[in-house]
Amino acid sequence: MTKKKVAVLISGDGSNLQALIDAARMPEYPAQIVLVISNKAEAFGLKRAKDAGISSVVINHKDYASREAFDDAMHIELVRHEVEIICLAGFMRLLSERFVKRWEGRMLNIHPSLLPDFKGAHAVRDALAAGATESGCTVHLVTHEVDSGETILQAHVPVMSDDTEETLHQRIHKEEHRIYPEALKLLTEKL
């Protein structure tokens, strides 16, 4: 079986990266992670990549005059590593329209809400503030409009009356780690 070459873009801890690494270790899994890119040198996910023997590179967005220039630097690395699919895993940067179009249909994101509800960077906080009784997570294709691409998979998580942002986020993370590898598998089978 020829495995699809995947890059994972991160900004922090990399727990979803770890879930993808663990899945990709399985012989029958149809994807292999060949590159991790972080915009932050201190991201713990870089250690996860190193421990797994995966190439990684730090591209600091602050070193570039524009979003497009930063995205072009990432694109060069992705092409150099022959990447076929990108997974955003806690990558806290908005991507330029040009970059998104280059990777259209081949870029996934994981979001901690049941999209289209609670888009944006504070989805868990927003769900609690709205009094939602249910939350969850969504893996979707990336489009230029934030958190708006085609849904690949969702998982539902009940909101408990005593939930804090942290406790709800922890339960959502468990579901993210379960469905992100499955969603990547589904995408590889379509390409």
Secondary structure by P-SEA (a helix, b strand, c coil): cbbbbbbbbbcccaaaaaaaaaaaacccccccccbbbbcccccaaaaaaaaabbbbbbbcccccccaaaaaaaaaaaaaaacccbbbbccccccccaaaaaaacccbbbbbcccccccccccaaaaaaaacccccbbbbbbbccccccccccbbbbbbbcccccaaaaaaaaaaaaaacaaaaaaaaaaac
